[in-house]
């Protein structure tokens, strides 16, 4: 159980309050005040880690007054001992130092022992094997990607409490992470059996059915969810998005298309039964955009912006639609309004730069890309676009710098590595180019152009078998090589 900053601030305030109370209320010498304040300050975090936040507040208050009156009693006892034999006073100070040392050692030991959730909940669940503690330990294992241990403890939690919805939710989430869709179905059905009013269980169940190709069961699941929550707009939107994913994966499935249209009609009807808000218009625009109704999307986004001129998402999506339709003038005006109301909205500046680049104004485009980097130094798209500009202007060394920065901040950026390889090849650095292309295909195994360039550079490097191998990879992706190149490679085939 990590100690949070608010806890530390509050603990410091309470420690100061304890010191002030000892000094002002009991008129204790400042040295005794310092001693007991230090003991209180270093011992309470250990108590917090042992007992956790749920039972801690009352214990903390008790400890505060214990230390307060312990300080008073100790001082009074010490005053009594002043008139006793010296050996008694020595024994008293020895006891004080032993107590002080024990508190310090115990506190340090407990803090070291329970400095992270995994260690803490391992300790707690071992001593108190209740379902909540086992679930917390399973969550801790899940966060560190130890999925086998996480699953084992979720199962133990479900065994300890067969009605623990949290345990089944953890098992469902874990199964989705590992793409064990049969387990997702079992866990989601168990959650619905325990509590039929949890929408996420239906979405997980429908998603599992969809991926397993059981479209009828997926539709039945979503339909049942809509029956349970007939006037819930958020669920309508999520169901429409779920059908959108289903159609993207199964474009020939008429059932998904039919059901999505039904839900979309119901959602629009629900919106009409109440006063339209800007959010309602935005949601309608978003949903129509998902189903390909761009004209309707533009109409509803426009109404949302008319009602709320600084509506960030509506402005951005509307500008994107005009940009995609080639109407750069209106798109630029909308992006300009967007960044006026939201001056730190990075995608707006990025898209404005791309429009200026498309219009041939590379100087203005560069200004916007640099603005993006100023707001977001880790934005790989801005570095990639700056690399394009530098490469197109013939400044290859600057292009290398930008592309290298691209893959530094976004290591999974296949296009960044591919463009870096192109520039290295133009500079005659074939080894570096080959390395960049290999990283490209490692990230995106279907990058046809990278395989083609690997084949050409391998041939130039006299790696003829490599040239043949990479060419075959490109051909499997649809590349049709020139007959002359095939003829050149023919003598080197085994």
C-alpha positions in Angstrom: 0.0 0.0 0.0 2.0 3.1 -1.2 1.9 6.1 1.1 0.4 9.0 -0.9 1.4 12.6 -0.9 -1.9 13.7 0.8 -1.2 11.3 3.7 2.3 12.6 4.1 1.1 16.2 4.2 -1.6 15.4 6.7 0.9 13.4 8.8 3.3 16.3 8.9 0.5 18.6 10.0 -0.6 16.2 12.8 3.0 15.8 13.9 3.3 19.6 14.2 0.0 19.7 16.1 1.3 17.0 18.5 4.5 19.1 19.1 2.5 22.2 19.7 0.1 20.4 22.1 2.9 19.0 24.1 4.6 22.4 24.4 1.5 24.5 24.9 -0.9 22.2 26.8 1.6 20.3 29.0 4.5 22.9 29.1 6.9 20.1 28.2 10.6 20.9 27.6 11.4 21.3 23.9 13.8 18.4 23.9 11.1 16.0 25.1 8.7 17.5 22.5 11.2 16.8 19.8 11.8 13.2 20.9 8.1 12.2 21.0 7.3 14.1 17.8 10.0 12.3 15.9 8.8 8.9 17.4 5.2 9.7 16.3 6.3 10.8 12.8 8.4 7.8 12.0 6.1 5.1 13.5 2.7 6.1 12.0 3.6 5.3 8.3 4.5 1.8 9.4 1.1 1.4 11.2 -0.5 2.7 8.0 1.2 0.1 5.9 0.3 -2.7 8.3 -3.4 -1.8 8.7 -4.1 -0.1 5.4 -6.4 2.9 4.8 -9.7 1.2 5.7 -9.2 0.7 9.4 -6.6 3.4 9.8 -8.3 6.7 10.7 -9.5 5.6 14.1 -6.2 3.9 14.9 -4.3 7.1 13.9 -6.4 9.3 16.3 -5.8 6.8 19.1 -2.1 6.8 18.5 -2.0 10.6 18.5 -3.4 10.8 22.0 -1.3 7.9 23.2 1.8 9.7 22.2 0.5 13.0 23.7 -0.1 11.5 27.1 2.9 9.2 26.9 5.0 12.3 26.5 3.4 13.9 29.6 3.8 10.8 31.7 7.4 10.2 30.7 8.4 13.7 31.6 6.6 13.4 35.0 8.3 10.1 35.6 11.7 11.5 34.7 11.2 14.4 37.1 10.5 11.8 39.8 13.7 10.0 38.9 15.8 13.1 39.3 15.8 12.5 43.1 16.7 8.8 42.8 20.0 7.0 42.5 22.1 7.6 39.5 21.9 4.0 38.4 18.1 4.4 38.2 18.4 7.4 35.9 20.9 5.5 33.7 18.4 2.6 33.4 15.7 5.1 32.5 17.7 6.6 29.7 18.6 3.1 28.5 14.9 2.3 28.3 14.2 5.4 26.4 16.9 4.7 23.8 15.8 1.1 23.6 12.2 2.2 23.0 13.3 4.8 20.5 15.5 2.3 18.6 12.7 -0.3 18.6 10.3 2.1 17.0 12.8 3.2 14.4 13.8 -0.4 13.5 10.2 -1.6 13.4 9.1 1.3 11.3 12.0 0.9 8.8 11.4 -2.8 8.7 7.7 -2.5 8.0 8.2 0.2 5.4 10.7 -1.9 3.5 8.5 -5.0 3.8 5.4 -3.3 2.5 6.7 -0.7 0.1 4.5 -1.9 -2.9 1.0 -3.3 -3.3 2.2 -6.7 -4.3 4.2 -7.2 -1.1 1.5 -5.6 1.1 -1.4 -7.7 -0.2 0.7 -10.9 -0.2 1.2 -10.3 3.5 -2.4 -9.4 4.2 -4.0 -12.2 2.2 -1.7 -14.7 3.8 -2.9 -13.7 7.3 -6.5 -12.8 6.3 -7.4 -14.9 3.2 -10.7 -13.1 2.6 -12.1 -12.5 -0.9 -11.3 -8.8 -0.9 -7.7 -9.3 0.1 -7.2 -12.0 -2.5 -8.8 -9.8 -5.2 -6.4 -7.0 -4.2 -3.4 -9.4 -4.5 -4.7 -10.6 -7.9 -5.0 -7.0 -9.0 -1.4 -6.4 -7.9 -0.2 -9.4 -9.9 -2.2 -8.2 -12.9 -0.6 -4.8 -12.9 2.9 -6.3 -13.1 1.8 -8.6 -15.9 2.1 -11.8 -13.8 -1.1 -13.3 -15.3 -0.8 -16.8 -14.1 -0.5 -15.7 -10.4 -3.3 -13.1 -11.0 -5.6 -15.8 -12.4 -4.8 -18.2 -9.5 -5.7 -15.6 -6.9 -8.9 -14.5 -8.7 -9.9 -18.1 -8.6 -9.1 -18.3 -4.9 -11.2 -15.2 -4.3 -14.1 -16.7 -6.2 -13.7 -19.9 -4.1 -13.6 -17.9 -0.8 -16.7 -16.0 -1.9 -18.7 -17.5 -4.7 -20.6 -14.3 -5.0 -17.5 -12.1 -5.5 -18.4 -10.2 -8.7 -15.0 -8.5 -8.5 -13.2 -11.9 -8.8 -15.2 -12.8 -11.9 -14.6 -9.3 -13.4 -10.9 -9.8 -12.8 -11.0 -13.2 -14.5 -12.9 -11.7 -17.5 -10.5 -8.9 -17.9 -7.5 -11.2 -17.6 -9.0 -13.6 -20.2 -9.6 -10.7 -22.6 -6.0 -9.6 -22.1 -4.9 -13.1 -23.1 -7.6 -13.5 -25.8 -9.1 -16.6 -24.1 -12.6 -15.8 -25.3 -14.2 -18.9 -24.0 -13.2 -17.9 -20.5 -14.5 -14.4 -21.1 -17.9 -15.9 -21.9 -17.9 -18.1 -18.7 -16.9 -15.2 -16.4 -19.3 -12.7 -18.0 -22.2 -15.1 -17.7 -21.4 -15.6 -14.1 -21.3 -11.9 -13.4 -24.7 -11.4 -15.2 -26.1 -14.3 -13.1 -24.9 -12.6 -9.9 -26.0 -9.1 -11.0 -27.9 -8.6 -14.3 -27.6 -4.8 -14.0 -23.9 -4.5 -14.9 -23.6 -3.3 -18.5 -19.9 -4.0 -18.9 -20.5 -7.7 -18.4 -22.8 -7.7 -21.4 -20.3 -5.8 -23.5 -17.6 -8.2 -22.7 -19.9 -11.2 -23.4 -21.0 -9.7 -26.8 -17.4 -8.9 -27.7 -16.4 -12.5 -27.0 -19.2 -13.9 -29.1 -18.4 -11.5 -31.9 -14.7 -12.5 -32.0 -15.7 -16.2 -31.9 -18.0 -15.6 -34.9 -21.2 -16.2 -33.0 -23.1 -13.3 -34.4 -26.5 -14.5 -33.3 -25.4 -14.8 -29.7 -23.7 -11.4 -29.9 -26.8 -9.7 -31.2 -29.0 -11.3 -28.5 -26.6 -10.1 -25.8 -26.7 -6.5 -27.0 -30.4 -6.6 -27.5 -31.0 -7.9 -24.0 -28.7 -5.1 -22.7 -30.8 -2.5 -24.6 -34.0 -3.9 -23.1 -32.6 -3.6 -19.6 -31.6 0.1 -20.2 -34.1 1.4 -22.8 -33.4 5.1 -22.2 -29.7 5.1 -21.5 -28.0 7.1 -24.2 -24.4 6.1 -23.3 -25.3 2.4 -23.6 -26.9 3.1 -27.0 -23.7 4.8 -28.2 -21.5 1.9 -26.9 -23.7 -0.7 -28.6 -23.6 1.2 -31.9 -19.8 1.3 -31.6 -19.7 -2.4 -30.8 -21.7 -3.1 -33.9 -19.3 -0.8 -35.8 -16.4 -3.0 -34.8 -18.4 -6.1 -35.7 -19.1 -4.8 -39.2 -15.5 -3.8 -39.7 -14.5 -7.4 -39.0 -17.4 -8.9 -40.8 -18.4 -6.5 -43.6 -20.7 -9.1 -45.2 -22.7 -9.7 -42.1 -26.1 -8.2 -42.8 -27.4 -8.9 -39.3 -24.9 -6.6 -37.7 -25.7 -3.8 -40.2 -29.5 -4.2 -39.6 -29.2 -4.1 -35.8 -26.9 -1.1 -35.9 -29.4 0.9 -37.9 -32.1 -0.1 -35.5 -30.1 1.2 -32.5 -29.2 4.3 -34.4 -32.8 5.1 -35.1 -33.8 4.4 -31.5 -31.0 6.8 -30.3 -32.1 9.6 -32.6 -35.7 9.0 -31.5 -34.6 9.2 -27.8 -32.9 12.5 -28.5 -36.0 13.9 -30.2 -38.1 13.2 -27.2 -36.1 15.7 -25.1 -34.6 19.1 -25.8 -31.5 18.6 -27.9 -28.3 19.7 -26.3 -24.9 20.3 -27.9 -23.8 16.9 -26.6 -26.8 15.2 -28.2 -26.0 16.8 -31.6 -22.4 15.8 -31.2 -23.3 12.1 -30.4 -25.6 12.0 -33.4 -22.9 13.4 -35.6 -20.3 10.9 -34.2 -22.7 7.9 -34.7 -23.5 8.9 -38.3 -19.8 9.3 -39.0 -19.2 5.8 -37.7 -21.8 4.4 -40.2 -20.5 6.4 -43.1 -23.1 9.1 -43.1 -20.8 12.0 -43.5 -23.4 14.6 -44.6 -25.5 13.9 -41.6 -22.4 14.0 -39.4 -21.5 17.4 -40.7 -25.0 18.6 -40.2 -25.1 17.5 -36.5 -21.6 18.6 -35.7 -22.4 22.0 -37.1 -25.5 22.2 -34.9 -23.4 21.2 -31.8 -20.9 24.0 -32.6 -23.7 26.5 -33.2 -25.0 25.8 -29.7 -21.6 25.6 -28.1 -19.0 27.5 -30.1 -16.0 26.2 -28.1 -17.1 22.5 -28.3 -13.7 20.9 -28.8 -14.6 17.5 -30.0 -17.3 18.7 -32.4 -15.0 21.4 -33.8 -12.2 18.9 -34.3 -14.4 16.2 -36.0 -16.1 18.7 -38.2 -12.8 20.2 -39.3 -11.5 16.7 -40.0 -14.5 16.0 -42.2 -14.1 19.1 -44.3 -10.3 18.4 -44.5 -11.0 14.9 -45.7 -13.4 16.3 -48.3 -10.8 18.6 -49.7 -12.4 21.8 -48.4 -9.3 23.2 -46.8 -10.6 26.7 -46.4 -13.5 25.8 -44.1 -11.3 23.2 -42.3 -8.6 25.7 -41.6 -11.2 28.2 -40.2 -12.5 25.5 -37.9 -9.0 24.5 -36.7 -8.2 28.1 -36.2 -11.3 28.5 -34.0 -10.4 25.3 -32.2 -6.9 26.4 -31.2 -8.3 29.8 -30.3 -10.6 28.3 -27.6 -8.2 25.5 -26.8 -4.6 26.8 -27.3 -3.0 23.6 -26.0 -4.9 21.2 -28.2 -2.1 19.5 -30.1 -4.0 17.6 -32.8 -5.5 21.0 -34.1 -2.0 22.4 -34.7 -0.8 19.2 -36.3 -3.7 19.1 -38.8 -3.2 22.7 -39.6 0.4 22.0 -40.4 -0.6 19.1 -42.7 -3.1 21.3 -44.6 -0.4 23.9 -45.2 1.9 21.2 -46.4 -0.8 19.8 -48.7 -1.2 23.4 -50.1 2.6 23.7 -50.7 3.3 26.2 -47.9 6.1 24.3 -46.2 7.3 27.2 -44.2 3.9 27.6 -42.5 3.6 23.8 -42.1 7.0 23.8 -40.3 5.8 26.5 -37.9 2.8 24.5 -36.9 4.8 21.2 -36.5 7.3 23.1 -34.3 4.4 24.5 -32.3 3.2 20.9 -31.7 6.6 19.9 -30.4 6.7 22.9 -28.2 3.4 21.8 -26.6 4.2 18.0 -26.7 7.9 17.2 -27.0 7.0 13.5 -27.3 4.8 13.8 -30.4 6.1 11.4 -32.9 3.8 12.6 -35.7 5.3 16.1 -35.6 8.8 14.8 -35.8 7.8 12.5 -38.7 6.3 15.4 -40.6 9.3 17.6 -40.0 11.4 14.8 -41.4 9.2 14.7 -44.5 9.7 18.4 -45.0 13.5 18.3 -44.5 13.8 15.3 -46.8 11.7 17.0 -49.5 13.8 20.1 -49.3 17.0 18.1 -49.7 18.3 18.5 -46.2 19.0 14.8 -45.6 21.0 15.2 -42.4 18.3 17.2 -40.7 15.8 14.6 -42.0 17.8 11.9 -40.3 17.7 13.8 -37.0 14.0 14.2 -37.1 13.3 10.6 -38.1 15.7 9.4 -35.4 13.7 11.5 -32.9 10.5 10.0 -34.3 11.5 6.5 -33.5 13.0 7.6 -30.1 9.7 9.0 -28.8 7.5 6.4 -30.7 9.6 3.2 -30.9 6.7 1.3 -32.6 6.5 3.8 -35.5 7.1 1.7 -38.6 6.9 4.7 -41.0 9.6 6.5 -38.9 12.0 3.6 -39.4 11.0 3.2 -43.1 11.7 6.9 -43.9 14.9 6.8 -41.9 16.0 3.8 -44.0 15.2 5.8 -47.2 17.3 8.7 -46.1 20.2 6.4 -45.1 20.0 4.8 -48.5 20.1 8.2 -50.2 23.2 9.0 -48.2 24.8 5.7 -49.2 24.8 4.3 -45.7 23.4 0.9 -46.8 24.1 -0.9 -43.5 22.1 1.7 -41.5 19.4 1.6 -44.1 19.1 -2.2 -43.9 18.9 -2.0 -40.1 16.1 0.6 -40.3 14.1 -1.5 -42.9 14.5 -4.6 -40.7 13.0 -2.7 -37.8 10.2 -1.5 -40.1 9.2 -5.1 -41.0 9.6 -6.2 -37.4 6.9 -3.7 -36.4 4.8 -4.1 -39.5 5.4 -7.5 -41.2 3.1 -6.4 -44.1 5.2 -3.4 -45.1 5.7 -4.3 -48.8 8.0 -1.3 -49.7 10.4 -2.1 -46.9 10.8 -5.7 -48.2 11.4 -4.4 -51.7 14.1 -2.0 -50.5 15.7 -4.7 -48.4 15.9 -6.9 -51.4 17.6 -4.1 -53.5 20.1 -3.1 -50.8 20.9 -6.8 -50.1 21.7 -7.3 -53.8 23.9 -4.2 -53.7 25.7 -5.6 -50.7 26.2 -8.9 -52.5 23.8 -10.7 -50.2 22.1 -12.5 -53.1 20.2 -15.0 -51.0 18.9 -12.2 -48.8 17.8 -10.3 -51.9 15.9 -13.3 -53.1 14.3 -13.9 -49.7 13.1 -10.3 -49.2 11.8 -10.2 -52.8 9.7 -13.3 -52.1 8.3 -11.7 -49.0 7.3 -8.6 -51.0 5.7 -10.8 -53.6 3.5 -12.5 -51.0 2.2 -9.0 -50.2 1.3 -8.3 -53.8 4.5 -6.8 -55.2 5.0 -7.4 -58.9 8.8 -7.1 -59.5 10.2 -6.0 -62.9 11.2 -8.7 -65.2 14.8 -7.3 -65.5 15.3 -7.6 -61.7 14.0 -11.2 -61.7 16.4 -12.0 -64.5 19.3 -10.5 -62.6 18.5 -12.6 -59.5 18.0 -15.9 -61.4 21.7 -17.0 -61.5 21.8 -16.8 -57.7 18.8 -19.0 -57.0 19.7 -22.5 -55.6 
